[in-house]
């Protein structure tokens, strides 16, 4: 078998150069409606619980179709599957045609389906082209692209809607970027011959990997942080306007800090574990602090505490994710197809909780007249990362070297 590290550098660069814009497009479209909720509520006359479905629909598709997305790739190949994911992710282009909330919901479902196909199998592409030493860094770079896209959607969503004639304009712009990125992948994206990939995934592989302890722990690890992140990213812009009396531009700016600082956090989350040679510290520390940072982002009206809380939350919500993507690549007996299944299962669990989190916040706020109960529920649940981190095995190279030394020391003779 050809080793990933033997891939010509120029080809590896081209693959990542066309893969990265797709990650940015995923981020752009994920929370795109959130800064526009007040406009959408006014346009369609829906409640908070209903409008939150525009974000929850994407996470639900990720939860339901993350594993089937890998099976789709198994049938049509990695390159066509990634192109299909990008094409579906461009559904927002049709947002200006939405005359009722149901049509808009359908577009968001298609956007989520595209992400469900694209995100899990990105790991298989990375594993094809890059060496084990490089994968944490590339995973961090791709996740940084997603956080960059999310931050852009918060920073510019309101401005685009005001400049181009309404809430549908940002969705159309972000959908167009997704389409251009998909076409770029179709023209220049490459997979490697002689490397095993998602094309070998079978239903039996899925059924074997799903109930495994490490798969379940990785899924539970991200359930809490993902749920808190999606709930707060979805509702903080509206919360800051309704409760703190901030203007739309300022609320989008503050909320945009979450993914903006996440860009550096994901890159650091890829580089530092590679340098240190350990994985668990980069799960345990964020897991212990992420809930407290979440509370700081909404508990007080003090602007300094709020901004600092949002910044720390943004770092902690992203810095552990490259490690989550890397651990399956280092488990004993792993392969690209198993990585796709494990990541698909973990993302399905995380996104299932993320489907409910903004919905529950919206419903509780409609019923109780306050955002605080919903926010606090998900801040507490974010401790799932800490619990899982304490139970997961250490898979970093330093741990493997230690085990090898112990095996040598105890070997007969």
C-alpha positions as CSV (number, residue, x, y, z in Angstrom):
1,X,0.0,0.0,0.0
2,X,1.2,3.5,-0.8
3,X,2.0,5.5,2.4
4,X,0.3,8.9,2.8
5,X,3.7,10.5,3.6
6,X,5.0,9.5,0.1
7,X,2.4,11.6,-1.6
8,X,3.9,14.4,-3.8
9,X,3.9,17.6,-1.9
10,X,2.3,19.6,-4.7
11,X,-0.7,17.2,-4.9
12,X,-1.2,17.3,-1.2
13,X,-1.2,21.1,-1.3
14,X,-3.7,21.1,-4.1
15,X,-6.1,18.7,-2.3
16,X,-6.0,20.8,0.9
17,X,-6.3,24.0,-1.0
18,X,-9.6,22.9,-2.6
19,X,-10.8,21.1,0.5
20,X,-10.4,24.1,2.8
21,X,-13.0,26.3,1.0
22,X,-15.6,23.6,1.4
23,X,-15.0,23.6,5.2
24,X,-15.4,27.4,5.2
25,X,-18.6,27.1,3.3
26,X,-19.9,24.6,5.8
27,X,-19.2,27.1,8.6
28,X,-20.8,30.0,6.6
29,X,-24.1,28.1,6.1
30,X,-24.3,26.4,9.5
31,X,-25.6,29.3,11.7
32,X,-26.5,31.6,8.8
33,X,-30.1,32.3,9.9
34,X,-29.2,32.9,13.6
35,X,-28.3,36.6,13.5
36,X,-31.4,37.1,11.4
37,X,-33.9,35.5,13.7
38,X,-35.7,38.8,14.6
39,X,-36.2,39.5,10.9
40,X,-37.4,36.0,10.1
41,X,-39.8,35.9,13.1
42,X,-41.2,39.2,11.9
43,X,-41.5,38.0,8.3
44,X,-43.2,34.7,9.0
45,X,-44.8,35.3,12.4
46,X,-43.3,32.2,14.0
47,X,-42.4,31.5,17.6
48,X,-38.8,31.1,19.0
49,X,-39.1,27.3,19.2
50,X,-40.1,27.2,15.5
51,X,-37.5,29.6,14.2
52,X,-34.8,27.7,16.0
53,X,-35.5,24.7,13.7
54,X,-33.6,26.6,11.0
55,X,-30.4,25.8,12.9
56,X,-31.6,22.5,14.4
57,X,-32.5,21.2,11.0
58,X,-28.9,21.2,10.0
59,X,-27.7,19.5,13.2
60,X,-30.5,16.9,12.8
61,X,-29.4,16.1,9.3
62,X,-25.8,15.7,10.6
63,X,-27.1,13.4,13.3
64,X,-29.2,11.2,11.0
65,X,-27.1,11.1,7.9
66,X,-23.5,11.3,9.1
67,X,-23.1,7.5,8.9
68,X,-25.3,7.0,5.8
69,X,-23.2,9.8,4.2
70,X,-20.2,7.6,4.6
71,X,-22.1,4.8,3.0
72,X,-23.1,7.1,0.1
73,X,-19.4,7.8,-0.4
74,X,-18.9,4.0,-0.4
75,X,-21.1,3.7,-3.4
76,X,-20.1,6.7,-5.5
77,X,-16.5,7.3,-4.3
78,X,-14.9,10.0,-2.2
79,X,-14.5,12.7,-4.8
80,X,-18.1,12.6,-6.1
81,X,-19.4,12.4,-2.6
82,X,-17.6,15.5,-1.5
83,X,-18.8,17.3,-4.6
84,X,-22.4,16.2,-3.8
85,X,-22.1,17.5,-0.3
86,X,-20.9,20.9,-1.4
87,X,-23.7,21.1,-4.0
88,X,-26.4,20.3,-1.5
89,X,-24.8,22.8,0.9
90,X,-25.5,25.5,-1.7
91,X,-29.3,25.2,-1.2
92,X,-29.3,28.7,0.4
93,X,-29.0,30.2,-3.0
94,X,-32.8,29.6,-3.3
95,X,-33.6,31.5,-0.1
96,X,-34.9,34.6,-2.0
97,X,-37.6,32.4,-3.5
98,X,-38.9,31.4,0.0
99,X,-42.5,32.7,0.4
100,X,-43.3,30.5,3.4
101,X,-41.4,29.1,6.3
102,X,-41.8,25.5,5.1
103,X,-39.8,26.2,1.9
104,X,-37.1,27.8,4.0
105,X,-37.0,24.8,6.2
106,X,-36.6,22.5,3.2
107,X,-33.6,24.5,2.1
108,X,-32.0,24.2,5.5
109,X,-32.6,20.4,5.5
110,X,-30.7,20.2,2.2
111,X,-27.9,22.3,3.6
112,X,-27.7,19.9,6.6
113,X,-27.7,16.9,4.3
114,X,-24.7,18.3,2.4
115,X,-22.8,18.9,5.6
116,X,-23.7,15.4,6.8
117,X,-22.1,13.9,3.6
118,X,-19.1,16.2,3.6
119,X,-17.8,16.6,7.1
120,X,-17.3,12.9,8.2
121,X,-15.5,11.8,5.0
122,X,-13.1,14.7,5.1
123,X,-11.2,12.6,7.6
124,X,-10.7,9.8,5.1
125,X,-9.3,12.3,2.5
126,X,-6.9,13.6,5.1
127,X,-5.8,10.1,6.1
128,X,-5.2,9.3,2.4
129,X,-2.8,12.2,1.8
130,X,-1.1,13.0,5.1
131,X,1.1,11.1,7.5
132,X,0.0,10.4,11.1
133,X,2.3,13.1,12.3
134,X,0.6,15.6,10.0
135,X,-3.1,14.6,10.5
136,X,-3.6,16.6,13.8
137,X,-2.4,19.8,12.1
138,X,-4.5,19.3,8.9
139,X,-7.5,18.4,11.0
140,X,-7.0,21.6,12.9
141,X,-6.6,23.6,9.7
142,X,-9.9,22.2,8.3
143,X,-11.8,22.9,11.5
144,X,-10.3,26.4,11.6
145,X,-11.9,26.9,8.2
146,X,-15.2,25.9,9.6
147,X,-14.9,28.3,12.5
148,X,-13.7,31.0,10.1
149,X,-16.9,30.5,8.1
150,X,-19.1,30.6,11.2
151,X,-17.5,33.9,12.3
152,X,-18.0,35.5,8.9
153,X,-21.7,34.6,9.0
154,X,-22.1,36.3,12.3
155,X,-19.9,39.3,11.5
156,X,-21.5,40.1,8.1
157,X,-25.0,38.5,8.2
158,X,-26.9,41.6,9.4
159,X,-24.8,43.9,7.2
160,X,-25.5,41.9,4.1
161,X,-29.2,41.7,4.9
162,X,-29.3,45.5,5.4
163,X,-27.3,46.2,2.2
164,X,-28.9,43.7,-0.1
165,X,-32.5,43.8,0.8
166,X,-33.4,41.4,3.6
167,X,-32.8,38.3,5.6
168,X,-32.6,36.0,2.5
169,X,-29.6,37.8,1.0
170,X,-27.0,36.4,3.4
171,X,-28.3,32.8,2.9
172,X,-28.0,33.3,-0.9
173,X,-24.5,34.7,-0.7
174,X,-23.3,31.9,1.5
175,X,-25.0,29.3,-0.7
176,X,-23.2,30.8,-3.7
177,X,-19.8,30.4,-1.9
178,X,-20.7,26.7,-1.2
179,X,-21.5,26.2,-4.9
180,X,-18.2,27.8,-6.1
181,X,-16.3,25.7,-3.6
182,X,-17.9,22.5,-4.8
183,X,-17.1,23.4,-8.4
184,X,-13.5,24.0,-7.3
185,X,-13.3,20.6,-5.7
186,X,-14.9,19.0,-8.8
187,X,-12.2,20.6,-11.0
188,X,-9.1,20.1,-8.8
189,X,-9.9,17.7,-6.0
190,X,-8.1,14.3,-6.1
191,X,-8.2,11.0,-4.2
192,X,-5.3,8.5,-4.2
193,X,-5.2,5.2,-6.0
194,X,-3.9,2.4,-3.9
195,X,-5.1,3.9,-0.6
196,X,-8.0,2.3,1.3
197,X,-10.9,4.7,1.8
198,X,-14.5,5.1,2.6
199,X,-15.4,3.1,-0.5
200,X,-14.8,-0.1,1.5
201,X,-17.4,0.8,4.2
202,X,-20.1,-1.9,4.6
203,X,-23.1,-2.1,6.8
204,X,-21.3,-4.8,8.8
205,X,-18.5,-2.4,9.4
206,X,-21.0,0.1,10.8
207,X,-22.6,-2.5,13.1
208,X,-19.3,-3.6,14.5
209,X,-17.9,-0.2,15.2
210,X,-21.0,1.6,16.5
211,X,-21.4,-0.2,19.9
212,X,-17.6,-0.1,20.7
213,X,-16.7,1.6,23.9
214,X,-14.4,4.2,22.4
215,X,-16.9,5.1,19.7
216,X,-19.6,5.8,22.3
217,X,-17.2,7.7,24.5
218,X,-16.1,10.0,21.6
219,X,-19.7,10.6,20.8
220,X,-20.6,11.4,24.4
221,X,-17.5,13.7,24.7
222,X,-18.8,16.1,22.0
223,X,-22.5,15.9,22.9
224,X,-22.4,18.4,25.7
225,X,-20.0,21.0,24.2
226,X,-21.7,20.8,20.9
227,X,-25.1,21.3,22.5
228,X,-24.0,24.3,24.5
229,X,-22.2,25.8,21.6
230,X,-25.1,25.5,19.2
231,X,-27.6,26.7,21.8
232,X,-25.6,29.8,22.6
233,X,-24.6,30.6,19.1
234,X,-28.2,30.3,18.0
235,X,-29.8,32.4,20.7
236,X,-27.2,34.8,22.1
237,X,-27.7,37.4,19.3
238,X,-31.4,37.5,20.1
239,X,-30.8,37.3,23.8
240,X,-28.4,40.3,23.7
241,X,-30.9,42.3,21.8
242,X,-34.0,41.4,23.8
243,X,-32.5,41.2,27.3
244,X,-29.4,43.3,27.3
245,X,-30.7,46.0,24.9
246,X,-27.8,45.8,22.4
247,X,-28.2,46.7,18.7
248,X,-28.2,44.0,16.0
249,X,-24.7,44.9,14.8
250,X,-23.1,44.7,18.3
251,X,-24.9,41.4,19.1
252,X,-23.6,39.8,15.9
253,X,-20.1,41.2,16.6
254,X,-20.0,39.7,20.1
255,X,-21.4,36.4,19.1
256,X,-19.0,36.3,16.1
257,X,-16.2,36.2,18.6
258,X,-17.1,32.6,19.5
259,X,-16.0,31.1,16.1
260,X,-13.4,33.9,15.4
261,X,-11.2,32.9,18.4
262,X,-12.0,29.3,17.5
263,X,-9.8,29.7,14.4
264,X,-6.7,30.1,16.5
265,X,-8.0,27.5,19.0
266,X,-8.5,24.8,16.3
267,X,-5.0,25.5,14.9
268,X,-3.5,25.3,18.3
269,X,-5.6,22.2,19.0
270,X,-4.0,20.6,16.1
271,X,-0.4,21.8,16.6
272,X,0.0,21.4,20.4
273,X,-1.1,17.7,20.6
274,X,1.3,16.9,17.8
275,X,4.1,18.7,19.7
276,X,3.3,17.3,23.1
277,X,2.5,13.7,21.8
278,X,-0.5,13.3,24.1
279,X,-4.2,13.7,23.5
280,X,-6.1,13.5,26.8
281,X,-4.9,16.8,28.3
282,X,-6.5,18.6,25.4
283,X,-9.8,17.0,26.3
284,X,-9.7,17.1,30.1
285,X,-8.8,20.8,30.5
286,X,-11.5,22.2,28.1
287,X,-14.0,19.7,29.6
288,X,-13.4,21.1,33.1
289,X,-13.8,24.7,32.1
290,X,-16.2,24.9,29.2
291,X,-19.4,25.1,31.2
292,X,-18.2,27.9,33.4
293,X,-17.2,29.9,30.3
294,X,-20.7,29.3,28.9
295,X,-22.3,30.7,32.0
296,X,-20.0,33.8,31.9
297,X,-21.3,34.6,28.4
298,X,-24.8,35.3,29.5
299,X,-25.1,35.6,33.4
300,X,-24.3,39.2,33.8
301,X,-25.0,42.4,31.9
302,X,-21.4,43.6,32.3
303,X,-20.0,43.9,28.8
304,X,-16.4,43.1,29.8
305,X,-17.4,39.9,31.6
306,X,-19.6,39.0,28.7
307,X,-17.0,39.5,26.1
308,X,-14.3,37.6,28.1
309,X,-16.7,34.8,28.7
310,X,-17.5,34.5,25.0
311,X,-13.8,34.6,24.1
312,X,-12.9,31.8,26.5
313,X,-15.9,29.8,25.5
314,X,-14.9,30.1,21.9
315,X,-11.4,28.8,22.6
316,X,-12.6,25.9,24.8
317,X,-15.4,24.9,22.3
318,X,-12.9,24.5,19.4
319,X,-9.5,23.6,20.9
320,X,-10.5,20.0,21.7
321,X,-12.1,19.2,18.4
322,X,-8.9,18.3,16.4
323,X,-8.1,15.8,19.1
324,X,-11.6,14.2,18.7
325,X,-10.9,13.9,15.0
326,X,-7.4,12.5,15.6
327,X,-8.0,9.9,18.3
328,X,-10.0,7.5,15.9
329,X,-7.0,7.6,13.5
330,X,-4.7,6.3,16.3
331,X,-6.8,3.6,17.8
332,X,-5.4,0.0,17.4
333,X,-6.5,-1.7,14.2
334,X,-7.8,1.5,12.7
335,X,-8.2,2.2,8.9
336,X,-9.7,5.0,6.8
337,X,-13.1,3.3,6.6
338,X,-13.2,2.7,10.3
339,X,-12.3,6.3,10.9
340,X,-15.2,7.4,8.8
341,X,-17.6,5.2,10.7
342,X,-16.3,6.3,14.1
343,X,-16.4,10.0,13.3
344,X,-19.8,9.6,11.7
345,X,-21.1,7.9,14.8
346,X,-19.5,10.5,17.1
347,X,-20.8,13.4,15.1
348,X,-24.2,11.8,14.9
349,X,-24.4,11.7,18.7
350,X,-23.0,15.3,19.1
351,X,-25.4,16.7,16.5
352,X,-28.4,14.9,17.9
353,X,-27.9,16.8,21.1
354,X,-27.3,19.9,19.1
355,X,-30.6,19.5,17.4
356,X,-32.4,19.6,20.8
357,X,-30.4,22.4,22.4
358,X,-31.6,25.5,20.6
359,X,-35.1,24.0,20.3
360,X,-35.3,23.5,24.1
361,X,-33.9,27.0,24.8
362,X,-36.5,28.5,22.4
363,X,-39.4,26.5,23.9
364,X,-38.5,27.2,27.5
365,X,-38.2,30.9,26.7
366,X,-41.6,30.9,25.0
367,X,-43.0,29.2,28.1
368,X,-41.1,30.8,31.0
369,X,-40.3,34.2,29.5
370,X,-36.6,33.9,30.3
371,X,-33.6,32.4,28.5
372,X,-31.6,31.4,31.6
373,X,-33.0,27.9,32.3
374,X,-32.3,26.7,28.8
375,X,-28.8,28.2,28.8
376,X,-27.9,26.7,32.2
377,X,-29.1,23.2,31.2
378,X,-26.6,23.0,28.4
379,X,-23.8,24.6,30.4
380,X,-24.1,21.8,32.9
381,X,-24.4,19.1,30.2
382,X,-21.1,20.3,28.6
383,X,-19.3,18.4,31.3
384,X,-19.8,15.3,29.1
385,X,-16.4,16.2,27.6
386,X,-14.6,15.9,30.9
387,X,-16.4,12.6,31.8
388,X,-15.5,11.0,28.5
389,X,-11.9,12.3,28.5
390,X,-11.2,10.6,31.9
391,X,-12.4,7.3,30.4
392,X,-10.9,7.4,27.0
393,X,-7.5,5.7,26.4
394,X,-4.4,7.9,25.7
395,X,-3.5,7.3,22.0
396,X,-0.7,9.8,21.5
397,X,2.8,8.7,20.4
398,X,4.3,9.3,23.8
399,X,1.8,6.8,25.3
400,X,2.6,4.3,22.5
401,X,6.3,4.7,23.2
402,X,5.7,4.1,26.9
403,X,3.8,1.0,26.2
404,X,6.5,-0.2,23.9
405,X,9.2,0.3,26.5
406,X,7.1,-1.6,29.1
407,X,6.6,-4.4,26.7
408,X,10.4,-4.6,26.0
409,X,11.2,-4.5,29.7
410,X,8.8,-7.3,30.5
411,X,9.7,-9.5,27.5
412,X,11.4,-12.8,28.3
413,X,15.2,-12.9,28.1
